[in-house]
Amino acid sequence: MNWRRGLFRLWIVGSALFVIAVAFVSYSEIKAEFDNEIDVAEPLVADWVYKRFYSAMPREQFDNQIASTKRIADPNVMGVPPALPGWQ
């Protein structure tokens, strides 16, 4: 085996392990930062959407619709697709 190729492969494996170790150690800290930013940005995004697209609607109604929205994974949101001819 070529020493150069072997050491290069060892370097690749070592680098991957280092990246995984750093991600494992600092995951909770990074997740906390993202959660804080989401809490700060969420009202700002809602204000922008209201001003841009729903300004004719009363603000209370808009807030109620945002608070009561269903997740997209809910089967009632997507509905049942129509049956295709020939499929059963």
C-alpha positions in Angstrom: 0.0 0.0 0.0 1.1 3.5 -0.8 2.1 5.5 2.4 0.7 8.7 0.9 -2.7 7.1 0.1 -2.8 5.5 3.5 -2.0 8.6 5.4 -4.5 10.6 3.3 -7.3 8.1 4.2 -6.3 8.3 7.9 -6.4 12.1 7.7 -9.9 11.9 6.1 -11.2 9.6 8.9 -9.6 11.7 11.6 -11.2 14.9 10.2 -14.6 13.3 10.1 -14.3 12.0 13.6 -13.2 15.5 14.8 -16.2 17.1 13.1 -18.5 14.6 14.7 -16.9 15.1 18.1 -17.2 18.9 17.9 -20.9 18.7 16.8 -21.6 16.3 19.7 -20.0 18.6 22.3 -21.6 21.8 21.1 -25.0 20.7 19.9 -27.0 21.8 22.9 -25.4 25.2 22.9 -26.1 25.8 19.2 -29.7 24.5 19.6 -30.3 26.9 22.4 -29.1 29.8 20.3 -31.4 28.8 17.4 -34.4 28.4 19.8 -33.8 31.9 21.2 -33.6 33.4 17.7 -36.8 31.6 16.7 -38.6 33.1 19.7 -37.4 36.6 18.8 -38.1 36.3 15.1 -41.5 34.7 15.1 -43.5 37.8 16.1 -41.5 39.9 13.5 -42.4 37.4 10.7 -46.0 37.4 11.7 -46.1 41.2 11.7 -44.5 41.3 8.2 -46.9 38.7 6.8 -49.9 40.6 8.3 -48.8 43.9 6.9 -47.9 42.4 3.5 -50.8 40.1 2.7 -53.6 40.4 5.3 -53.8 44.1 6.1 -57.5 44.1 5.2 -58.3 41.5 7.9 -58.7 42.6 11.5 -55.5 41.8 13.5 -57.3 39.8 16.1 -58.7 37.4 13.5 -55.3 37.0 11.9 -53.7 36.2 15.3 -56.5 33.6 16.0 -55.9 32.0 12.6 -52.2 31.8 13.1 -52.7 30.3 16.6 -55.2 27.7 15.4 -53.5 26.6 12.2 -53.1 22.8 11.7 -49.8 21.3 10.9 -49.3 20.3 7.2 -48.8 16.7 8.3 -52.4 16.6 9.5 -54.4 14.5 7.0 -57.4 16.8 7.3 -55.3 19.7 6.0 -54.2 18.1 2.7 -57.5 16.3 2.1 -58.1 13.1 0.3 -56.9 13.0 -3.3 -59.5 12.2 -5.9 -59.6 8.6 -7.2 -57.8 8.1 -10.5 -59.7 6.2 -13.3 -58.6 2.6 -13.3 -57.1 2.7 -9.8 -58.7 1.0 -6.9 
